[in-house]
Amino acid sequence: MARFKAVDVSGYQPQACKSSWWLALKAKGVLGAIIKLSEGTYYRNPYGTAQLLAAKQAGLKLSGYHFARFVGNSWQAKQEAQYAVATAHSMGLEAGSPLVLDYELRQGWSGSNTQACIAFLKVIKTAGYKPVFYSYSGMRQLWDYEVMYRATGCKFWVAAY
């Protein structure tokens, strides 16, 4: 199995605004940067633009992510996706880049959560980003990746710790 080393950062890593920080990681084999861009419909990473630019200057593959708050609500998921897309555009994440749905709230039911995730992923795909779904393996009972994949073609990234 091929491995792709990437580092994800958020507003808690202002040091990621410096290309030298990314270059040090690149020297250790890191190939990509996954930057938190937004959350819900109320938060934008205040360092997002600078973090994307610094990672790009270091020659890394760029991706963004949105931390979901919509828990099983497809209407809210679409609102959040539109916010994520607008944020990605404003921060300079190029179309065609991966835009990750970060789904970590341990609430709701599989059917409604899955449908809401599909609604989100379809909006970002239509906007020209590559849809990716991220969650934690311990939450497997709260979503159905196979259904999401069939509906959107999204990639899957799961944490297991």
Disulfide bonds with the S-S distance in Angstrom:
none
